Amino acid sequence: MTRTGQRLSDLGYAAGWAVVRALPEPVARALFRAGADLAARRQGEDSQLRRNLSRVLGVEPAQVPDDLIRDS
């Protein structure tokens, strides 16, 4: 990444957190939960997160509960 690209990335990150801090806590929690739900739906059986959790749980990736994926 170029120096300018890194600077823009840093500014975007800082701006995003400034917006989150300005939101009421229940709204921020709801937005993060919605993002987690969306990310969990996009996780396939071959996702790295599912494989890692299956190792911890000692089960096959397909047996990892979807709610654990979402909460992770």
All heavy atoms as TSV, in Angstrom:
chain	resi	resn	atom	element	x	y	z
A	1	MET	N	N	0.855	-1.167	0.000
A	1	MET	CA	C	0.000	0.000	0.000
A	1	MET	C	C	0.901	1.230	0.000
A	1	MET	O	O	1.903	1.276	0.698
A	1	MET	CB	C	-0.918	-0.023	1.224
A	1	MET	CG	C	-1.899	1.120	1.265
A	1	MET	SD	S	-3.040	1.115	2.675
A	1	MET	CE	C	-4.068	-0.257	2.286
A	2	THR	N	N	0.491	2.215	-0.760
A	2	THR	CA	C	1.280	3.438	-0.819
A	2	THR	C	C	1.118	4.230	0.467
A	2	THR	O	O	0.208	3.988	1.263
A	2	THR	CB	C	0.832	4.324	-2.002
A	2	THR	OG1	O	-0.504	4.775	-1.751
A	2	THR	CG2	C	0.905	3.569	-3.311
A	3	ARG	N	N	1.991	5.173	0.639
A	3	ARG	CA	C	1.929	6.029	1.829
A	3	ARG	C	C	0.602	6.801	1.877
A	3	ARG	O	O	-0.020	6.920	2.923
A	3	ARG	CB	C	3.117	6.982	1.800
A	3	ARG	CG	C	3.356	7.716	3.040
A	3	ARG	CD	C	4.666	8.463	2.926
A	3	ARG	NE	N	4.885	9.215	4.127
A	3	ARG	CZ	C	6.055	9.569	4.556
A	3	ARG	NH1	N	7.123	9.242	3.882
A	3	ARG	NH2	N	6.178	10.265	5.655
A	4	THR	N	N	0.175	7.299	0.718
A	4	THR	CA	C	-1.101	8.014	0.642
A	4	THR	C	C	-2.260	7.072	0.924
A	4	THR	O	O	-3.193	7.419	1.654
A	4	THR	CB	C	-1.278	8.659	-0.752
A	4	THR	OG1	O	-0.181	9.538	-0.990
A	4	THR	CG2	C	-2.579	9.419	-0.847
A	5	GLY	N	N	-2.195	5.873	0.368
A	5	GLY	CA	C	-3.245	4.890	0.619
A	5	GLY	C	C	-3.331	4.520	2.091
A	5	GLY	O	O	-4.429	4.372	2.641
A	6	GLN	N	N	-2.189	4.373	2.726
A	6	GLN	CA	C	-2.164	4.062	4.161
A	6	GLN	C	C	-2.769	5.197	4.965
A	6	GLN	O	O	-3.543	4.972	5.896
A	6	GLN	CB	C	-0.728	3.784	4.628
A	6	GLN	CG	C	-0.636	3.420	6.089
A	6	GLN	CD	C	-1.340	2.120	6.422
A	6	GLN	OE1	O	-1.183	1.137	5.718
A	6	GLN	NE2	N	-2.125	2.119	7.474
A	7	ARG	N	N	-2.433	6.411	4.589
A	7	ARG	CA	C	-2.974	7.589	5.302
A	7	ARG	C	C	-4.492	7.656	5.135
A	7	ARG	O	O	-5.211	7.911	6.100
A	7	ARG	CB	C	-2.310	8.863	4.775
A	7	ARG	CG	C	-2.767	10.116	5.454
A	7	ARG	CD	C	-2.271	10.182	6.884
A	7	ARG	NE	N	-2.713	11.435	7.476
A	7	ARG	CZ	C	-3.137	11.554	8.708
A	7	ARG	NH1	N	-3.136	10.530	9.519
A	7	ARG	NH2	N	-3.542	12.703	9.160
A	8	LEU	N	N	-4.984	7.414	3.927
A	8	LEU	CA	C	-6.429	7.422	3.691
A	8	LEU	C	C	-7.124	6.315	4.480
A	8	LEU	O	O	-8.208	6.514	5.033
A	8	LEU	CB	C	-6.736	7.285	2.201
A	8	LEU	CG	C	-6.415	8.504	1.346
A	8	LEU	CD1	C	-6.598	8.172	-0.135
A	8	LEU	CD2	C	-7.287	9.681	1.746
A	9	SER	N	N	-6.492	5.168	4.538
A	9	SER	CA	C	-7.034	4.062	5.322
A	9	SER	C	C	-7.118	4.429	6.797
A	9	SER	O	O	-8.129	4.187	7.465
A	9	SER	CB	C	-6.165	2.823	5.128
A	9	SER	OG	O	-6.628	1.762	5.917
A	10	ASP	N	N	-6.072	5.034	7.317
A	10	ASP	CA	C	-6.049	5.468	8.719
A	10	ASP	C	C	-7.145	6.491	8.993
A	10	ASP	O	O	-7.829	6.423	10.016
A	10	ASP	CB	C	-4.690	6.064	9.083
A	10	ASP	CG	C	-3.573	5.039	9.118
A	10	ASP	OD1	O	-3.871	3.825	9.131
A	10	ASP	OD2	O	-2.398	5.460	9.123
A	11	LEU	N	N	-7.306	7.448	8.091
A	11	LEU	CA	C	-8.332	8.467	8.269
A	11	LEU	C	C	-9.733	7.860	8.218
A	11	LEU	O	O	-10.606	8.246	8.997
A	11	LEU	CB	C	-8.187	9.557	7.206
A	11	LEU	CG	C	-6.988	10.486	7.369
A	11	LEU	CD1	C	-6.843	11.391	6.140
A	11	LEU	CD2	C	-7.099	11.315	8.638
A	12	GLY	N	N	-9.939	6.914	7.317
A	12	GLY	CA	C	-11.233	6.245	7.229
A	12	GLY	C	C	-11.551	5.472	8.490
A	12	GLY	O	O	-12.681	5.502	8.992
A	13	TYR	N	N	-10.573	4.781	9.018
A	13	TYR	CA	C	-10.738	4.018	10.256
A	13	TYR	C	C	-11.087	4.957	11.406
A	13	TYR	O	O	-12.031	4.711	12.178
A	13	TYR	CB	C	-9.445	3.262	10.544
A	13	TYR	CG	C	-9.499	2.363	11.740
A	13	TYR	CD1	C	-10.070	1.096	11.658
A	13	TYR	CD2	C	-8.970	2.766	12.956
A	13	TYR	CE1	C	-10.113	0.259	12.765
A	13	TYR	CE2	C	-9.015	1.932	14.067
A	13	TYR	CZ	C	-9.582	0.680	13.957
A	13	TYR	OH	O	-9.630	-0.134	15.050
A	14	ALA	N	N	-10.351	6.049	11.530
A	14	ALA	CA	C	-10.606	7.020	12.604
A	14	ALA	C	C	-11.986	7.645	12.462
A	14	ALA	O	O	-12.703	7.819	13.458
A	14	ALA	CB	C	-9.519	8.103	12.597
A	15	ALA	N	N	-12.379	7.956	11.243
A	15	ALA	CA	C	-13.704	8.543	11.021
A	15	ALA	C	C	-14.798	7.547	11.379
A	15	ALA	O	O	-15.807	7.910	11.995
A	15	ALA	CB	C	-13.841	8.988	9.561
A	16	GLY	N	N	-14.612	6.290	11.013
A	16	GLY	CA	C	-15.600	5.263	11.336
A	16	GLY	C	C	-15.788	5.117	12.838
A	16	GLY	O	O	-16.920	5.056	13.330
A	17	TRP	N	N	-14.703	5.085	13.578
A	17	TRP	CA	C	-14.816	4.963	15.034
A	17	TRP	C	C	-15.399	6.213	15.659
A	17	TRP	O	O	-16.107	6.150	16.670
A	17	TRP	CB	C	-13.482	4.601	15.655
A	17	TRP	CG	C	-13.266	3.129	15.582
A	17	TRP	CD1	C	-12.340	2.486	14.829
A	17	TRP	CD2	C	-14.029	2.114	16.239
A	17	TRP	NE1	N	-12.478	1.132	14.987
A	17	TRP	CE2	C	-13.513	0.874	15.848
A	17	TRP	CE3	C	-15.099	2.130	17.119
A	17	TRP	CZ2	C	-14.014	-0.332	16.299
A	17	TRP	CZ3	C	-15.609	0.925	17.578
A	17	TRP	CH2	C	-15.075	-0.279	17.176
A	18	ALA	N	N	-15.134	7.387	15.072
A	18	ALA	CA	C	-15.738	8.620	15.588
A	18	ALA	C	C	-17.253	8.557	15.438
A	18	ALA	O	O	-17.995	8.954	16.346
A	18	ALA	CB	C	-15.168	9.833	14.859
A	19	VAL	N	N	-17.723	8.030	14.323
A	19	VAL	CA	C	-19.164	7.881	14.106
A	19	VAL	C	C	-19.744	6.895	15.109
A	19	VAL	O	O	-20.783	7.156	15.729
A	19	VAL	CB	C	-19.467	7.440	12.655
A	19	VAL	CG1	C	-20.916	7.017	12.500
A	19	VAL	CG2	C	-19.119	8.545	11.675
A	20	VAL	N	N	-19.077	5.763	15.302
A	20	VAL	CA	C	-19.568	4.757	16.241
A	20	VAL	C	C	-19.639	5.329	17.661
A	20	VAL	O	O	-20.624	5.114	18.376
A	20	VAL	CB	C	-18.677	3.488	16.211
A	20	VAL	CG1	C	-19.010	2.553	17.354
A	20	VAL	CG2	C	-18.843	2.778	14.881
A	21	ARG	N	N	-18.634	6.059	18.064
A	21	ARG	CA	C	-18.641	6.647	19.418
A	21	ARG	C	C	-19.765	7.664	19.594
A	21	ARG	O	O	-20.255	7.864	20.695
A	21	ARG	CB	C	-17.298	7.312	19.718
A	21	ARG	CG	C	-16.208	6.326	20.056
A	21	ARG	CD	C	-14.996	7.020	20.671
A	21	ARG	NE	N	-14.531	8.172	19.924
A	21	ARG	CZ	C	-13.592	8.157	18.998
A	21	ARG	NH1	N	-12.998	7.024	18.672
A	21	ARG	NH2	N	-13.230	9.259	18.381
A	22	ALA	N	N	-20.175	8.317	18.501
A	22	ALA	CA	C	-21.232	9.327	18.586
A	22	ALA	C	C	-22.625	8.696	18.648
A	22	ALA	O	O	-23.577	9.359	19.052
A	22	ALA	CB	C	-21.143	10.264	17.381
A	23	LEU	N	N	-22.748	7.431	18.267
A	23	LEU	CA	C	-24.046	6.765	18.272
A	23	LEU	C	C	-24.447	6.360	19.691
A	23	LEU	O	O	-23.588	6.039	20.513
A	23	LEU	CB	C	-23.998	5.498	17.415
A	23	LEU	CG	C	-23.803	5.675	15.920
A	23	LEU	CD1	C	-23.576	4.318	15.268
A	23	LEU	CD2	C	-25.000	6.369	15.310
A	24	PRO	N	N	-25.756	6.336	19.952
A	24	PRO	CA	C	-26.194	5.763	21.229
A	24	PRO	C	C	-25.779	4.289	21.276
A	24	PRO	O	O	-25.774	3.594	20.252
A	24	PRO	CB	C	-27.719	5.891	21.178
A	24	PRO	CG	C	-28.000	6.908	20.127
A	24	PRO	CD	C	-26.859	6.850	19.161
A	25	GLU	N	N	-25.416	3.811	22.458
A	25	GLU	CA	C	-24.906	2.447	22.585
A	25	GLU	C	C	-25.843	1.388	22.004
A	25	GLU	O	O	-25.375	0.488	21.293
A	25	GLU	CB	C	-24.583	2.118	24.038
A	25	GLU	CG	C	-23.935	0.763	24.178
A	25	GLU	CD	C	-23.486	0.459	25.591
A	25	GLU	OE1	O	-23.288	1.387	26.396
A	25	GLU	OE2	O	-23.323	-0.739	25.883
A	26	PRO	N	N	-27.165	1.453	22.242
A	26	PRO	CA	C	-28.043	0.424	21.668
A	26	PRO	C	C	-28.005	0.402	20.135
A	26	PRO	O	O	-28.077	-0.661	19.524
A	26	PRO	CB	C	-29.442	0.797	22.176
A	26	PRO	CG	C	-29.206	1.612	23.405
A	26	PRO	CD	C	-27.912	2.339	23.170
A	27	VAL	N	N	-27.857	1.567	19.527
A	27	VAL	CA	C	-27.786	1.636	18.065
A	27	VAL	C	C	-26.473	1.021	17.577
A	27	VAL	O	O	-26.455	0.235	16.625
A	27	VAL	CB	C	-27.927	3.098	17.575
A	27	VAL	CG1	C	-27.699	3.205	16.075
A	27	VAL	CG2	C	-29.290	3.661	17.957
A	28	ALA	N	N	-25.384	1.372	18.231
A	28	ALA	CA	C	-24.080	0.815	17.850
A	28	ALA	C	C	-24.078	-0.707	18.006
A	28	ALA	O	O	-23.602	-1.425	17.128
A	28	ALA	CB	C	-22.967	1.440	18.686
A	29	ARG	N	N	-24.640	-1.203	19.102
A	29	ARG	CA	C	-24.702	-2.657	19.318
A	29	ARG	C	C	-25.530	-3.333	18.222
A	29	ARG	O	O	-25.158	-4.388	17.722
A	29	ARG	CB	C	-25.296	-2.973	20.686
A	29	ARG	CG	C	-24.349	-2.735	21.819
A	29	ARG	CD	C	-24.981	-3.171	23.146
A	29	ARG	NE	N	-24.084	-2.953	24.240
A	29	ARG	CZ	C	-23.147	-3.821	24.619
A	29	ARG	NH1	N	-23.001	-4.949	23.985
A	29	ARG	NH2	N	-22.358	-3.541	25.644
A	30	ALA	N	N	-26.649	-2.722	17.870
A	30	ALA	CA	C	-27.512	-3.290	16.832
A	30	ALA	C	C	-26.787	-3.322	15.480
A	30	ALA	O	O	-26.893	-4.302	14.734
A	30	ALA	CB	C	-28.810	-2.501	16.718
A	31	LEU	N	N	-26.043	-2.277	15.165
A	31	LEU	CA	C	-25.296	-2.253	13.903
A	31	LEU	C	C	-24.212	-3.325	13.871
A	31	LEU	O	O	-24.035	-4.015	12.862
A	31	LEU	CB	C	-24.671	-0.870	13.683
A	31	LEU	CG	C	-25.629	0.235	13.278
A	31	LEU	CD1	C	-24.908	1.577	13.254
A	31	LEU	CD2	C	-26.246	-0.056	11.920
A	32	PHE	N	N	-23.485	-3.475	14.971
A	32	PHE	CA	C	-22.443	-4.491	15.020
A	32	PHE	C	C	-23.041	-5.897	14.965
A	32	PHE	O	O	-22.490	-6.796	14.333
A	32	PHE	CB	C	-21.556	-4.313	16.249
A	32	PHE	CG	C	-20.455	-3.313	16.038
A	32	PHE	CD1	C	-20.658	-1.974	16.300
A	32	PHE	CD2	C	-19.220	-3.717	15.561
A	32	PHE	CE1	C	-19.646	-1.052	16.091
A	32	PHE	CE2	C	-18.198	-2.812	15.353
A	32	PHE	CZ	C	-18.414	-1.468	15.615
A	33	ARG	N	N	-24.173	-6.097	15.624
A	33	ARG	CA	C	-24.847	-7.405	15.583
A	33	ARG	C	C	-25.305	-7.709	14.161
A	33	ARG	O	O	-25.151	-8.828	13.674
A	33	ARG	CB	C	-26.021	-7.432	16.562
A	33	ARG	CG	C	-26.881	-8.678	16.501
A	33	ARG	CD	C	-26.110	-9.945	16.765
A	33	ARG	NE	N	-25.724	-10.008	18.153
A	33	ARG	CZ	C	-25.014	-10.992	18.677
A	33	ARG	NH1	N	-24.627	-12.001	17.940
A	33	ARG	NH2	N	-24.673	-10.980	19.934
A	34	ALA	N	N	-25.846	-6.704	13.471
A	34	ALA	CA	C	-26.280	-6.906	12.085
A	34	ALA	C	C	-25.080	-7.267	11.200
A	34	ALA	O	O	-25.175	-8.144	10.344
A	34	ALA	CB	C	-26.984	-5.651	11.556
A	35	GLY	N	N	-23.956	-6.598	11.426
A	35	GLY	CA	C	-22.747	-6.925	10.670
A	35	GLY	C	C	-22.265	-8.334	10.956
A	35	GLY	O	O	-21.854	-9.059	10.049
A	36	ALA	N	N	-22.333	-8.747	12.226
A	36	ALA	CA	C	-21.928	-10.103	12.594
A	36	ALA	C	C	-22.857	-11.136	11.963
A	36	ALA	O	O	-22.400	-12.173	11.473
A	36	ALA	CB	C	-21.932	-10.258	14.112
A	37	ASP	N	N	-24.155	-10.845	11.961
A	37	ASP	CA	C	-25.115	-11.769	11.343
A	37	ASP	C	C	-24.842	-11.917	9.852
A	37	ASP	O	O	-24.865	-13.025	9.315
A	37	ASP	CB	C	-26.547	-11.294	11.575
A	37	ASP	CG	C	-26.986	-11.423	13.027
A	37	ASP	OD1	O	-26.314	-12.146	13.794
A	37	ASP	OD2	O	-28.004	-10.803	13.382
A	38	LEU	N	N	-24.569	-10.809	9.181
A	38	LEU	CA	C	-24.279	-10.853	7.751
A	38	LEU	C	C	-22.998	-11.646	7.480
A	38	LEU	O	O	-22.967	-12.505	6.597
A	38	LEU	CB	C	-24.143	-9.434	7.198
A	38	LEU	CG	C	-23.784	-9.303	5.733
A	38	LEU	CD1	C	-24.867	-9.916	4.854
A	38	LEU	CD2	C	-23.558	-7.846	5.372
A	39	ALA	N	N	-21.968	-11.382	8.258
A	39	ALA	CA	C	-20.706	-12.101	8.074
A	39	ALA	C	C	-20.885	-13.592	8.338
A	39	ALA	O	O	-20.322	-14.426	7.626
A	39	ALA	CB	C	-19.631	-11.520	8.995
A	40	ALA	N	N	-21.681	-13.944	9.341
A	40	ALA	CA	C	-21.910	-15.354	9.667
A	40	ALA	C	C	-22.648	-16.056	8.537
A	40	ALA	O	O	-22.350	-17.211	8.214
A	40	ALA	CB	C	-22.695	-15.471	10.971
A	41	ARG	N	N	-23.608	-15.377	7.919
A	41	ARG	CA	C	-24.340	-15.991	6.802
A	41	ARG	C	C	-23.435	-16.242	5.610
A	41	ARG	O	O	-23.673	-17.156	4.824
A	41	ARG	CB	C	-25.515	-15.104	6.395
A	41	ARG	CG	C	-26.697	-15.216	7.327
A	41	ARG	CD	C	-27.942	-14.621	6.717
A	41	ARG	NE	N	-27.808	-13.220	6.360
A	41	ARG	CZ	C	-28.033	-12.192	7.180
A	41	ARG	NH1	N	-28.387	-12.412	8.428
A	41	ARG	NH2	N	-27.895	-10.957	6.754
A	42	ARG	N	N	-22.408	-15.435	5.466
A	42	ARG	CA	C	-21.491	-15.584	4.329
A	42	ARG	C	C	-20.420	-16.637	4.569
A	42	ARG	O	O	-19.660	-16.962	3.665
A	42	ARG	CB	C	-20.840	-14.239	4.018
A	42	ARG	CG	C	-21.833	-13.244	3.462
A	42	ARG	CD	C	-21.150	-11.976	3.088
A	42	ARG	NE	N	-22.100	-11.058	2.493
A	42	ARG	CZ	C	-21.794	-9.848	2.099
A	42	ARG	NH1	N	-20.561	-9.403	2.251
A	42	ARG	NH2	N	-22.713	-9.077	1.562
A	43	GLN	N	N	-20.312	-17.147	5.786
A	43	GLN	CA	C	-19.310	-18.165	6.103
A	43	GLN	C	C	-19.762	-19.505	5.546
A	43	GLN	O	O	-20.842	-19.962	5.856
A	43	GLN	CB	C	-19.131	-18.294	7.615
A	43	GLN	CG	C	-18.552	-17.087	8.289
A	43	GLN	CD	C	-17.097	-16.872	7.964
A	43	GLN	OE1	O	-16.320	-17.812	7.902
A	43	GLN	NE2	N	-16.728	-15.637	7.747
A	44	GLY	N	N	-18.944	-20.121	4.766
A	44	GLY	CA	C	-19.251	-21.446	4.242
A	44	GLY	C	C	-18.662	-22.526	5.139
A	44	GLY	O	O	-17.994	-22.239	6.131
A	45	GLU	N	N	-18.932	-23.774	4.774
A	45	GLU	CA	C	-18.404	-24.882	5.571
A	45	GLU	C	C	-16.888	-24.974	5.491
A	45	GLU	O	O	-16.273	-25.647	6.308
A	45	GLU	CB	C	-19.048	-26.195	5.135
A	45	GLU	CG	C	-20.457	-26.323	5.625
A	45	GLU	CD	C	-20.957	-27.743	5.570
A	45	GLU	OE1	O	-20.131	-28.668	5.617
A	45	GLU	OE2	O	-22.167	-27.909	5.484
A	46	ASP	N	N	-16.300	-24.339	4.513
A	46	ASP	CA	C	-14.848	-24.393	4.371
A	46	ASP	C	C	-14.168	-23.118	4.881
A	46	ASP	O	O	-12.993	-22.904	4.640
A	46	ASP	CB	C	-14.477	-24.651	2.915
A	46	ASP	CG	C	-14.946	-23.537	1.994
A	46	ASP	OD1	O	-15.878	-22.804	2.365
A	46	ASP	OD2	O	-14.381	-23.404	0.899
A	47	SER	N	N	-14.906	-22.266	5.609
A	47	SER	CA	C	-14.309	-21.024	6.086
A	47	SER	C	C	-13.245	-21.315	7.142
A	47	SER	O	O	-13.322	-22.299	7.881
A	47	SER	CB	C	-15.378	-20.097	6.664
A	47	SER	OG	O	-15.794	-20.562	7.927
A	48	GLN	N	N	-12.279	-20.444	7.210
A	48	GLN	CA	C	-11.198	-20.617	8.175
A	48	GLN	C	C	-11.729	-20.541	9.604
A	48	GLN	O	O	-11.311	-21.314	10.469
A	48	GLN	CB	C	-10.109	-19.556	7.961
A	48	GLN	CG	C	-8.879	-19.790	8.814
A	48	GLN	CD	C	-8.167	-21.087	8.459
A	48	GLN	OE1	O	-7.868	-21.334	7.302
A	48	GLN	NE2	N	-7.903	-21.915	9.449
A	49	LEU	N	N	-12.660	-19.637	9.865
A	49	LEU	CA	C	-13.224	-19.528	11.214
A	49	LEU	C	C	-13.903	-20.830	11.620
A	49	LEU	O	O	-13.694	-21.342	12.717
A	49	LEU	CB	C	-14.224	-18.370	11.282
A	49	LEU	CG	C	-14.968	-18.203	12.603
A	49	LEU	CD1	C	-13.992	-17.982	13.759
A	49	LEU	CD2	C	-15.970	-17.068	12.505
A	50	ARG	N	N	-14.692	-21.396	10.734
A	50	ARG	CA	C	-15.397	-22.651	11.042
A	50	ARG	C	C	-14.385	-23.780	11.280
A	50	ARG	O	O	-14.545	-24.579	12.195
A	50	ARG	CB	C	-16.358	-23.006	9.912
A	50	ARG	CG	C	-17.271	-24.172	10.256
A	50	ARG	CD	C	-18.328	-24.386	9.192
A	50	ARG	NE	N	-19.300	-23.321	9.118
A	50	ARG	CZ	C	-20.385	-23.232	9.888
A	50	ARG	NH1	N	-20.633	-24.148	10.793
A	50	ARG	NH2	N	-21.224	-22.231	9.745
A	51	ARG	N	N	-13.339	-23.844	10.466
A	51	ARG	CA	C	-12.316	-24.892	10.655
A	51	ARG	C	C	-11.586	-24.715	11.983
A	51	ARG	O	O	-11.332	-25.684	12.694
A	51	ARG	CB	C	-11.335	-24.886	9.486
A	51	ARG	CG	C	-11.949	-25.387	8.188
A	51	ARG	CD	C	-10.904	-25.668	7.121
A	51	ARG	NE	N	-9.968	-24.583	6.913
A	51	ARG	CZ	C	-10.031	-23.697	5.928
A	51	ARG	NH1	N	-10.997	-23.755	5.030
A	51	ARG	NH2	N	-9.123	-22.754	5.813
A	52	ASN	N	N	-11.260	-23.466	12.338
A	52	ASN	CA	C	-10.574	-23.218	13.606
A	52	ASN	C	C	-11.457	-23.610	14.784
A	52	ASN	O	O	-10.990	-24.256	15.732
A	52	ASN	CB	C	-10.177	-21.749	13.723
A	52	ASN	CG	C	-9.053	-21.367	12.794
A	52	ASN	OD1	O	-8.391	-22.218	12.211
A	52	ASN	ND2	N	-8.844	-20.072	12.638
A	53	LEU	N	N	-12.718	-23.216	14.738
A	53	LEU	CA	C	-13.624	-23.555	15.838
A	53	LEU	C	C	-13.843	-25.062	15.917
A	53	LEU	O	O	-13.981	-25.610	17.016
A	53	LEU	CB	C	-14.957	-22.825	15.674
A	53	LEU	CG	C	-14.904	-21.320	15.928
A	53	LEU	CD1	C	-16.211	-20.661	15.524
A	53	LEU	CD2	C	-14.566	-21.012	17.371
A	54	SER	N	N	-13.851	-25.735	14.780
A	54	SER	CA	C	-14.040	-27.188	14.813
A	54	SER	C	C	-12.860	-27.869	15.511
A	54	SER	O	O	-13.051	-28.845	16.226
A	54	SER	CB	C	-14.231	-27.749	13.401
A	54	SER	OG	O	-13.020	-27.789	12.683
A	55	ARG	N	N	-11.664	-27.331	15.331
A	55	ARG	CA	C	-10.500	-27.884	16.021
A	55	ARG	C	C	-10.622	-27.694	17.528
A	55	ARG	O	O	-10.309	-28.592	18.306
A	55	ARG	CB	C	-9.222	-27.210	15.527
A	55	ARG	CG	C	-8.813	-27.646	14.154
A	55	ARG	CD	C	-7.456	-27.070	13.765
A	55	ARG	NE	N	-7.354	-27.104	12.328
A	55	ARG	CZ	C	-7.317	-26.037	11.551
A	55	ARG	NH1	N	-7.367	-24.828	12.065
A	55	ARG	NH2	N	-7.230	-26.166	10.247
A	56	VAL	N	N	-11.060	-26.512	17.939
A	56	VAL	CA	C	-11.217	-26.235	19.371
A	56	VAL	C	C	-12.288	-27.129	19.981
A	56	VAL	O	O	-12.117	-27.666	21.082
A	56	VAL	CB	C	-11.574	-24.743	19.591
A	56	VAL	CG1	C	-11.959	-24.480	21.030
A	56	VAL	CG2	C	-10.416	-23.852	19.175
A	57	LEU	N	N	-13.399	-27.298	19.266
A	57	LEU	CA	C	-14.510	-28.105	19.775
A	57	LEU	C	C	-14.295	-29.602	19.607
A	57	LEU	O	O	-14.984	-30.398	20.238
A	57	LEU	CB	C	-15.811	-27.702	19.067
A	57	LEU	CG	C	-16.277	-26.265	19.282
A	57	LEU	CD1	C	-17.473	-25.966	18.392
A	57	LEU	CD2	C	-16.592	-26.014	20.742
A	58	GLY	N	N	-13.389	-29.984	18.724
A	58	GLY	CA	C	-13.145	-31.396	18.471
A	58	GLY	C	C	-14.243	-32.056	17.645
A	58	GLY	O	O	-14.550	-33.224	17.861
A	59	VAL	N	N	-14.825	-31.278	16.727
A	59	VAL	CA	C	-15.887	-31.798	15.863
A	59	VAL	C	C	-15.557	-31.469	14.410
A	59	VAL	O	O	-14.615	-30.727	14.132
A	59	VAL	CB	C	-17.269	-31.195	16.229
A	59	VAL	CG1	C	-17.647	-31.538	17.663
A	59	VAL	CG2	C	-17.286	-29.690	16.023
A	60	GLU	N	N	-16.333	-32.031	13.505
A	60	GLU	CA	C	-16.189	-31.695	12.090
A	60	GLU	C	C	-16.680	-30.260	11.856
A	60	GLU	O	O	-17.576	-29.785	12.570
A	60	GLU	CB	C	-16.999	-32.666	11.232
A	60	GLU	CG	C	-16.454	-34.072	11.229
A	60	GLU	CD	C	-15.060	-34.159	10.640
A	60	GLU	OE1	O	-14.806	-33.534	9.582
A	60	GLU	OE2	O	-14.207	-34.823	11.248
A	61	PRO	N	N	-16.133	-29.558	10.851
A	61	PRO	CA	C	-16.567	-28.181	10.584
A	61	PRO	C	C	-18.081	-28.039	10.411
A	61	PRO	O	O	-18.664	-27.061	10.880
A	61	PRO	CB	C	-15.812	-27.818	9.301
A	61	PRO	CG	C	-14.573	-28.639	9.365
A	61	PRO	CD	C	-14.999	-29.938	9.996
A	62	ALA	N	N	-18.720	-28.994	9.787
A	62	ALA	CA	C	-20.166	-28.904	9.568
A	62	ALA	C	C	-20.947	-28.966	10.874
A	62	ALA	O	O	-22.111	-28.556	10.924
A	62	ALA	CB	C	-20.625	-30.018	8.639
A	63	GLN	N	N	-20.322	-29.442	11.946
A	63	GLN	CA	C	-21.002	-29.578	13.236
A	63	GLN	C	C	-20.839	-28.349	14.134
A	63	GLN	O	O	-21.410	-28.310	15.215
A	63	GLN	CB	C	-20.497	-30.814	13.968
A	63	GLN	CG	C	-20.841	-32.101	13.254
A	63	GLN	CD	C	-20.193	-33.292	13.924
A	63	GLN	OE1	O	-19.003	-33.286	14.204
A	63	GLN	NE2	N	-21.001	-34.315	14.194
A	64	VAL	N	N	-20.073	-27.370	13.681
A	64	VAL	CA	C	-19.918	-26.145	14.471
A	64	VAL	C	C	-21.235	-25.370	14.400
A	64	VAL	O	O	-21.727	-25.080	13.316
A	64	VAL	CB	C	-18.755	-25.273	13.937
A	64	VAL	CG1	C	-18.671	-23.959	14.666
A	64	VAL	CG2	C	-17.438	-26.032	14.051
A	65	PRO	N	N	-21.822	-25.044	15.549
A	65	PRO	CA	C	-23.121	-24.343	15.549
A	65	PRO	C	C	-23.026	-22.971	14.876
A	65	PRO	O	O	-22.059	-22.224	15.075
A	65	PRO	CB	C	-23.449	-24.197	17.032
A	65	PRO	CG	C	-22.585	-25.178	17.740
A	65	PRO	CD	C	-21.365	-25.349	16.895
A	66	ASP	N	N	-24.047	-22.663	14.087
A	66	ASP	CA	C	-24.080	-21.386	13.390
A	66	ASP	C	C	-24.092	-20.202	14.359
A	66	ASP	O	O	-23.503	-19.157	14.067
A	66	ASP	CB	C	-25.293	-21.298	12.461
A	66	ASP	CG	C	-25.155	-22.230	11.271
A	66	ASP	OD1	O	-24.015	-22.602	10.906
A	66	ASP	OD2	O	-26.203	-22.605	10.694
A	67	ASP	N	N	-24.750	-20.360	15.514
A	67	ASP	CA	C	-24.767	-19.248	16.465
A	67	ASP	C	C	-23.369	-18.986	17.044
A	67	ASP	O	O	-23.026	-17.856	17.358
A	67	ASP	CB	C	-25.800	-19.452	17.568
A	67	ASP	CG	C	-25.559	-20.700	18.404
A	67	ASP	OD1	O	-24.917	-21.633	17.921
A	67	ASP	OD2	O	-26.037	-20.725	19.557
A	68	LEU	N	N	-22.538	-20.022	17.140
A	68	LEU	CA	C	-21.162	-19.831	17.587
A	68	LEU	C	C	-20.361	-19.079	16.526
A	68	LEU	O	O	-19.562	-18.186	16.850
A	68	LEU	CB	C	-20.487	-21.173	17.901
A	68	LEU	CG	C	-19.055	-21.090	18.404
A	68	LEU	CD1	C	-18.946	-20.253	19.667
A	68	LEU	CD2	C	-18.507	-22.486	18.644
A	69	ILE	N	N	-20.584	-19.410	15.267
A	69	ILE	CA	C	-19.940	-18.684	14.174
A	69	ILE	C	C	-20.338	-17.214	14.250
A	69	ILE	O	O	-19.492	-16.328	14.182
A	69	ILE	CB	C	-20.336	-19.270	12.794
A	69	ILE	CG1	C	-19.825	-20.697	12.635
A	69	ILE	CG2	C	-19.840	-18.385	11.655
A	69	ILE	CD1	C	-18.335	-20.830	12.503
A	70	ARG	N	N	-21.624	-16.937	14.407
A	70	ARG	CA	C	-22.110	-15.556	14.461
A	70	ARG	C	C	-21.497	-14.814	15.649
A	70	ARG	O	O	-21.039	-13.697	15.519
A	70	ARG	CB	C	-23.627	-15.529	14.566
A	70	ARG	CG	C	-24.182	-14.106	14.475
A	70	ARG	CD	C	-25.624	-14.004	14.936
A	70	ARG	NE	N	-25.637	-14.265	16.378
A	70	ARG	CZ	C	-26.494	-15.069	16.973
A	70	ARG	NH1	N	-27.408	-15.710	16.308
A	70	ARG	NH2	N	-26.446	-15.238	18.285
A	71	ASP	N	N	-21.498	-15.458	16.806
A	71	ASP	CA	C	-20.978	-14.805	18.005
A	71	ASP	C	C	-19.464	-14.605	17.958
A	71	ASP	O	O	-18.936	-13.721	18.626
A	71	ASP	CB	C	-21.360	-15.580	19.256
A	71	ASP	CG	C	-22.850	-15.520	19.546
A	71	ASP	OD1	O	-23.549	-14.686	18.934
A	71	ASP	OD2	O	-23.323	-16.332	20.351
A	72	SER	N	N	-18.791	-15.438	17.181
A	72	SER	CA	C	-17.339	-15.314	17.054
A	72	SER	C	C	-16.973	-14.153	16.163
A	72	SER	O	O	-15.957	-13.566	16.254
A	72	SER	CB	C	-16.749	-16.592	16.467
A	72	SER	OG	O	-16.951	-17.662	17.356
